[in-house]
C-alpha cells in the first residue's frame, strides 16, 4: 500500500500548486519528506506558470490572494468569468498579531507590509511561511515612501523615504537584512517632487515621479493660472544605493495636463504603464518597456483602445475610468483593469478584461470596498514563490 511519502515529485508539485500559499504550513505537516522538500524547492512552480496569474491585492486594510486563470477567457461570456477568478482573504500572516495593513510592497517573493497605525514594518515570505519584524529607528509617517529590493550580492534591503515634517525635505533611510540595522544615506533626492507607486524590478525600484510647475498661462474667462505636470520614472539602485536620472514616459500629454497614469509589471521582466487623458477619457493606452536600466528606458505600444467604439459596455460604466491597478498578459495580448462600479458608499470592485482585438469583458469580483481606504491595488503581478529565508523574530 502506497504512503503519502511515496508520491512522485510531479504529483506532489500538482498538490502544492492547488493549495493556497497561506495554507502550506498545514500541508507541510503531513510528513517530514514534504516539509523538507518545500524548504529547498518551490513545488508547483511549473503547474502555476503554465496556466494562471497569482497576485496579491490590498482590500480594506487586509491582504488577499488573487488568482486569475486567463486560459480560454476570450471565449467566455461575462457571467462565466467568475469561474476563472479566485480571491481569498489572508487571515493568518505568521507572527503579525493581525495588524491592519496600509501598504504592501513586493520584491523577489517577499512582501514588505506597513501597518495602518504606522508603528510596524514586517517582511513576509508566503511560501516559506516566515516573517521578520523590522523595527524602524523612529516613528513611521503616513507620508513616508517604501521599497524593498536587493543588491548584486542578493542581499535584501528596505528603502524608506522619510518625510520629517520640514518643507521640501526628504531623508533616505536604508535597512540592511544582513546587518539587521538602519542607516541614513548621504543622498539628496529631488525634493520638489513626490515619489509614489514604486515598483521593484530585478532588485531595483522604479518610482513614478511627478513635478508640478506653473506655466504662467491664464485660462480665458476663468482667471486661473494653468499648471504643467511632468511625469517620469526614476530608479533607486540598491547596489549603489543612489537614484538614477529621470527616465521619460512614452507619452506627451496635451495642454492642459490632467491624466490618469498607473504602473504595473510584466512578470518580473518589464514594466508597463497605463495612460488616459481627461480630454479623451474613452481612449486607454498601455505601453511596455523594451529596455529598462538605471539610466535608460525604451518603450513599445502594447494596446490602444477606444471604449466609445465598443458595444455592450456594462451598465454604469464611465469613461472616467481610473484603474487602481492593472496587469497584462503579453502573450495573449490581454489587459485586466481594476476599477469600481461608481457607488458612493461601499462599492464593488470590477475587473475589466480588454483584448488587443478590441474585445471588452467585465466581471464583478465580489470585493466590497470602503472608499475611505486605498483598496483594490495589486501588490505584485504574476507572483513567483521564493526560497529567500527570512529570520523569524
C-alpha positions as CSV (number, residue, x, y, z in Angstrom):
1,X,0.0,0.0,0.0
2,X,1.4,3.4,-1.1
3,X,2.0,6.0,1.5
4,X,1.9,9.8,1.1
5,X,5.7,9.9,1.2
6,X,5.8,7.6,-1.8
7,X,4.1,10.0,-4.2
8,X,6.2,11.3,-7.2
9,X,7.7,14.7,-7.2
10,X,5.4,15.8,-10.1
11,X,2.3,14.7,-8.3
12,X,3.4,16.5,-5.1
13,X,4.0,19.6,-7.2
14,X,0.4,19.4,-8.5
15,X,-0.9,19.1,-4.9
16,X,1.1,22.1,-3.7
17,X,0.1,24.1,-6.7
18,X,-3.6,23.8,-5.7
19,X,-3.0,24.7,-2.1
20,X,-3.2,28.4,-1.2
21,X,0.2,29.8,-0.2
22,X,-1.1,30.7,3.3
23,X,-2.1,27.1,3.9
24,X,1.2,25.4,3.0
25,X,2.2,25.0,6.7
26,X,-0.7,22.6,7.1
27,X,0.4,20.5,4.1
28,X,4.0,20.6,5.2
29,X,3.0,19.0,8.5
30,X,1.6,15.9,6.6
31,X,5.0,14.3,6.5
32,X,8.7,15.0,7.0
33,X,9.6,14.5,3.4
34,X,7.1,17.1,2.2
35,X,8.4,19.6,4.8
36,X,12.0,19.1,3.7
37,X,11.1,19.4,0.0
38,X,9.3,22.7,0.4
39,X,12.2,24.2,2.4
40,X,14.6,23.6,-0.5
41,X,12.4,23.5,-3.6
42,X,9.5,25.5,-5.0
43,X,6.8,22.9,-5.6
44,X,4.1,23.5,-8.1
45,X,6.0,26.2,-9.9
46,X,5.7,24.6,-13.3
47,X,1.9,24.0,-12.9
48,X,1.3,27.6,-11.9
49,X,3.4,29.1,-14.7
50,X,1.5,27.3,-17.4
51,X,-2.0,28.4,-16.6
52,X,-2.7,31.3,-14.4
53,X,-1.7,34.6,-12.7
54,X,-1.2,34.6,-9.0
55,X,-1.3,38.1,-7.4
56,X,-1.7,39.7,-4.0
57,X,-4.2,42.5,-3.6
58,X,-4.9,45.1,-0.9
59,X,-8.6,45.4,0.1
60,X,-9.9,47.3,3.2
61,X,-6.7,47.1,5.2
62,X,-6.3,43.4,4.5
63,X,-4.3,41.3,2.1
64,X,-5.9,38.8,-0.3
65,X,-4.5,36.3,-2.7
66,X,-5.9,36.8,-6.2
67,X,-5.8,34.0,-8.8
68,X,-6.9,34.7,-12.4
69,X,-6.9,31.9,-15.0
70,X,-6.7,33.5,-18.4
71,X,-6.8,30.3,-20.4
72,X,-9.7,30.4,-22.8
73,X,-11.1,33.6,-21.3
74,X,-11.6,35.2,-24.7
75,X,-14.4,32.7,-25.5
76,X,-16.3,33.1,-22.2
77,X,-19.4,35.1,-21.5
78,X,-19.3,37.7,-18.8
79,X,-21.3,35.6,-16.4
80,X,-18.9,32.7,-16.8
81,X,-15.8,34.7,-15.9
82,X,-16.2,34.1,-12.2
83,X,-15.1,30.5,-12.9
84,X,-11.7,31.9,-13.8
85,X,-11.4,34.0,-10.7
86,X,-10.4,33.1,-7.1
87,X,-10.0,35.7,-4.3
88,X,-9.2,34.6,-0.8
89,X,-8.6,36.9,2.1
90,X,-5.5,36.1,4.1
91,X,-6.4,35.9,7.7
92,X,-3.2,34.5,9.2
93,X,0.2,36.0,8.5
94,X,2.5,34.4,11.0
95,X,3.6,36.5,14.0
96,X,2.0,39.7,12.8
97,X,-0.7,39.8,15.5
98,X,-3.4,40.5,12.8
99,X,-2.5,44.2,12.4
100,X,-4.3,46.3,9.8
101,X,-2.1,46.9,6.8
102,X,-2.0,50.1,4.9
103,X,0.7,49.4,2.3
104,X,2.4,46.3,0.8
105,X,5.5,46.2,-1.5
106,X,6.9,43.2,-3.3
107,X,10.3,42.0,-4.5
108,X,11.7,38.6,-5.1
109,X,8.8,36.7,-3.5
110,X,9.0,38.8,-0.3
111,X,6.2,41.2,0.9
112,X,7.0,44.3,2.9
113,X,4.0,45.3,4.9
114,X,3.3,48.6,6.7
115,X,0.8,48.7,9.4
116,X,-2.1,51.2,9.3
117,X,-1.1,52.7,12.6
118,X,2.4,53.4,11.2
119,X,4.1,51.6,14.1
120,X,5.1,48.3,12.5
121,X,7.1,47.1,9.5
122,X,7.4,43.4,8.7
123,X,8.6,41.2,5.8
124,X,6.8,38.1,4.9
125,X,7.7,35.1,2.7
126,X,4.3,33.5,1.9
127,X,5.9,30.3,0.5
128,X,8.2,29.6,3.4
129,X,5.7,31.0,6.0
130,X,8.4,33.2,7.6
131,X,8.1,36.7,8.8
132,X,10.6,39.2,10.1
133,X,9.7,42.2,12.2
134,X,11.7,45.3,11.3
135,X,11.9,48.0,13.9
136,X,12.3,51.4,12.4
137,X,14.8,53.8,14.1
138,X,12.0,56.4,14.5
139,X,8.2,56.6,14.2
140,X,6.8,55.9,10.8
141,X,5.0,58.7,9.0
142,X,1.9,58.5,6.8
143,X,3.8,60.4,4.1
144,X,6.8,58.1,4.1
145,X,7.5,56.0,1.0
146,X,8.9,52.5,1.0
147,X,10.5,49.9,-1.3
148,X,12.2,46.5,-1.0
149,X,15.0,45.3,-3.2
150,X,18.4,43.7,-3.3
151,X,22.0,44.4,-4.4
152,X,24.3,42.4,-6.7
153,X,25.2,40.1,-3.9
154,X,21.4,39.2,-3.5
155,X,21.4,40.9,-0.1
156,X,17.9,42.3,0.5
157,X,17.3,45.8,1.7
158,X,14.4,48.2,2.6
159,X,14.3,51.7,1.3
160,X,12.4,54.3,3.3
161,X,12.0,57.9,2.1
162,X,11.4,59.8,5.3
163,X,9.3,62.9,5.4
164,X,10.5,64.6,8.6
165,X,7.9,67.4,8.5
166,X,10.2,70.1,7.1
167,X,9.0,71.6,3.8
168,X,10.7,70.0,0.7
169,X,13.0,67.8,2.9
170,X,13.3,64.1,2.3
171,X,15.7,61.8,4.2
172,X,16.8,58.4,2.9
173,X,16.9,55.5,5.3
174,X,18.1,52.0,4.3
175,X,17.6,48.8,6.3
176,X,20.1,46.0,5.6
177,X,18.9,42.5,6.2
178,X,22.4,41.1,6.7
179,X,23.3,43.5,9.5
180,X,19.8,44.0,10.9
181,X,20.3,47.7,11.1
182,X,19.3,51.0,9.6
183,X,21.5,53.8,8.3
184,X,20.8,57.2,6.7
185,X,22.3,57.7,3.2
186,X,24.1,60.9,2.2
187,X,22.0,61.1,-1.0
188,X,19.9,64.1,-1.9
189,X,16.8,63.0,-4.0
190,X,14.8,65.6,-5.8
191,X,12.9,67.5,-3.1
192,X,10.5,69.4,-5.4
193,X,8.6,66.2,-6.4
194,X,6.7,63.4,-4.6
195,X,7.8,59.8,-5.3
196,X,5.0,57.3,-5.2
197,X,3.8,54.0,-6.7
198,X,7.3,52.4,-6.5
199,X,7.6,49.0,-8.2
200,X,10.6,46.7,-7.8
201,X,12.0,45.0,-10.8
202,X,15.1,42.8,-10.9
203,X,16.2,44.1,-7.5
204,X,15.9,47.8,-8.1
205,X,12.8,50.0,-7.5
206,X,11.3,52.4,-10.1
207,X,9.3,55.3,-8.8
208,X,6.7,57.2,-10.7
209,X,7.6,60.9,-10.1
210,X,5.5,64.0,-10.9
211,X,6.7,67.6,-10.9
212,X,4.1,70.4,-11.0
213,X,5.1,73.8,-12.3
214,X,3.2,77.0,-13.0
215,X,3.2,77.9,-16.7
216,X,2.0,81.5,-16.2
217,X,-0.7,81.0,-18.8
218,X,-4.2,82.2,-17.7
219,X,-7.3,80.2,-18.6
220,X,-9.7,82.5,-20.6
221,X,-12.8,83.6,-18.6
222,X,-11.6,81.7,-15.5
223,X,-8.7,83.8,-14.3
224,X,-6.8,80.7,-13.2
225,X,-3.1,80.1,-13.9
226,X,-2.5,76.8,-15.6
227,X,-0.1,74.3,-14.0
228,X,2.1,71.9,-16.1
229,X,2.8,68.4,-14.9
230,X,5.8,66.4,-15.9
231,X,5.5,62.6,-15.4
232,X,8.6,60.4,-15.3
233,X,10.3,57.4,-13.7
234,X,13.4,57.4,-11.5
235,X,15.3,54.3,-10.4
236,X,16.8,53.6,-7.0
237,X,19.7,51.2,-7.4
238,X,20.1,49.1,-4.2
239,X,23.7,48.2,-5.1
240,X,25.0,51.7,-5.5
241,X,22.3,53.0,-3.0
242,X,21.6,56.0,-5.1
243,X,19.0,57.4,-7.5
244,X,19.5,57.5,-11.3
245,X,18.4,60.3,-13.7
246,X,14.8,60.9,-14.7
247,X,13.5,58.4,-17.2
248,X,10.9,59.5,-19.8
249,X,7.4,58.0,-20.0
250,X,6.1,57.2,-23.5
251,X,3.5,59.9,-23.8
252,X,3.4,63.7,-24.1
253,X,0.1,64.9,-22.6
254,X,-1.6,67.7,-24.4
255,X,-2.3,71.0,-22.6
256,X,-3.8,71.4,-20.0
257,X,-2.3,68.3,-18.4
258,X,-4.7,66.2,-16.3
259,X,-4.3,62.5,-16.8
260,X,-4.6,59.0,-15.2
261,X,-1.3,57.2,-15.0
262,X,-0.8,53.7,-13.4
263,X,2.3,51.5,-13.3
264,X,2.4,47.7,-13.3
265,X,4.7,44.7,-14.1
266,X,5.1,42.3,-16.9
267,X,6.0,39.4,-14.8
268,X,9.5,40.2,-13.3
269,X,11.0,41.3,-16.7
270,X,9.4,44.6,-17.8
271,X,7.3,47.5,-16.6
272,X,4.0,48.6,-18.0
273,X,2.3,52.0,-17.8
274,X,-1.4,52.7,-18.4
275,X,-2.3,56.2,-19.6
276,X,-5.5,58.1,-20.3
277,X,-6.2,61.9,-20.6
278,X,-9.2,63.8,-19.2
279,X,-9.9,65.3,-22.7
280,X,-10.2,61.8,-24.2
281,X,-11.1,59.5,-21.3
282,X,-12.5,56.9,-23.6
283,X,-9.1,56.2,-25.0
284,X,-6.8,53.9,-23.0
285,X,-3.2,53.3,-23.9
286,X,-0.8,50.7,-22.4
287,X,2.9,50.7,-23.1
288,X,5.6,48.2,-22.0
289,X,9.3,48.6,-21.7
290,X,11.6,47.0,-24.3
291,X,14.7,48.1,-22.3
292,X,14.9,49.5,-18.7
293,X,18.0,50.2,-16.7
294,X,19.2,52.7,-14.1
295,X,20.0,55.3,-16.8
296,X,17.9,54.4,-19.8
297,X,14.5,53.2,-20.9
298,X,12.7,52.5,-24.1
299,X,9.0,51.7,-24.7
300,X,6.7,49.9,-27.1
301,X,3.0,50.3,-27.5
302,X,1.1,47.3,-26.2
303,X,-2.5,48.3,-26.5
304,X,-4.6,51.3,-27.5
305,X,-8.4,51.0,-27.1
306,X,-11.2,53.4,-27.9
307,X,-14.0,52.4,-25.5
308,X,-16.5,54.6,-27.4
309,X,-16.4,52.1,-30.2
310,X,-17.3,49.1,-28.1
311,X,-20.9,47.9,-28.0
312,X,-22.4,46.5,-24.8
313,X,-20.4,48.3,-22.2
314,X,-21.8,47.3,-18.7
315,X,-24.4,49.5,-17.0
316,X,-22.9,52.3,-15.0
317,X,-19.5,52.1,-16.8
318,X,-18.0,55.5,-17.1
319,X,-15.3,56.7,-19.5
320,X,-13.7,58.3,-16.4
321,X,-12.0,55.0,-15.7
322,X,-9.1,55.5,-13.3
323,X,-7.9,51.9,-12.7
324,X,-6.5,51.4,-9.2
325,X,-4.1,48.9,-10.8
326,X,-3.8,46.5,-13.8
327,X,-1.8,43.7,-15.2
328,X,-1.3,42.3,-18.7
329,X,-0.7,39.0,-20.4
330,X,1.8,39.9,-23.1
331,X,1.4,36.6,-25.0
332,X,-2.4,36.7,-25.2
333,X,-2.5,40.5,-25.7
334,X,-4.9,40.9,-22.8
335,X,-5.0,43.6,-20.1
336,X,-7.0,43.3,-16.9
337,X,-8.0,46.6,-15.3
338,X,-9.4,47.1,-11.8
339,X,-11.9,49.9,-11.0
340,X,-15.1,50.4,-9.0
341,X,-18.8,50.4,-10.0
342,X,-19.2,54.1,-9.1
343,X,-21.4,53.7,-6.0
344,X,-20.9,56.5,-3.4
345,X,-20.6,54.4,-0.2
346,X,-19.5,50.8,-0.2
347,X,-18.8,49.7,-3.7
348,X,-18.0,46.6,-5.7
349,X,-14.7,46.2,-7.4
350,X,-14.8,45.4,-11.1
351,X,-12.3,43.6,-13.3
352,X,-12.3,44.8,-16.9
353,X,-10.7,42.4,-19.4
354,X,-9.5,44.2,-22.6
355,X,-8.2,42.4,-25.6
356,X,-5.9,43.7,-28.3
357,X,-8.6,42.9,-30.8
358,X,-10.9,45.5,-29.2
359,X,-12.9,42.9,-27.1
360,X,-14.2,44.1,-23.7
361,X,-15.5,41.9,-20.8
362,X,-16.3,42.8,-17.2
363,X,-16.7,40.8,-14.0
364,X,-17.7,41.8,-10.5
365,X,-15.0,40.4,-8.3
366,X,-17.3,40.4,-5.3
367,X,-15.0,42.6,-3.3
368,X,-16.8,45.3,-1.4
369,X,-14.5,48.2,-0.7
370,X,-14.7,51.1,1.6
371,X,-13.7,54.2,-0.4
372,X,-12.0,55.7,2.6
373,X,-9.2,53.2,2.2
374,X,-6.8,52.7,-0.6
375,X,-8.4,49.4,-1.9
376,X,-8.1,47.1,-4.8
377,X,-4.4,47.7,-5.6
378,X,-2.3,44.9,-6.8
379,X,0.8,44.2,-4.7
380,X,2.5,42.3,-7.5
381,X,1.9,40.7,-10.8
382,X,2.5,37.0,-11.6
383,X,3.8,36.3,-8.1
384,X,6.5,33.6,-8.0
385,X,7.3,31.9,-4.7
386,X,10.7,32.4,-3.3
387,X,13.2,30.4,-1.2
388,X,14.7,33.6,0.3
389,X,14.8,32.8,4.0
390,X,13.5,35.5,6.4
391,X,14.6,35.0,10.0
392,X,11.6,34.7,12.3
393,X,11.8,37.1,15.2
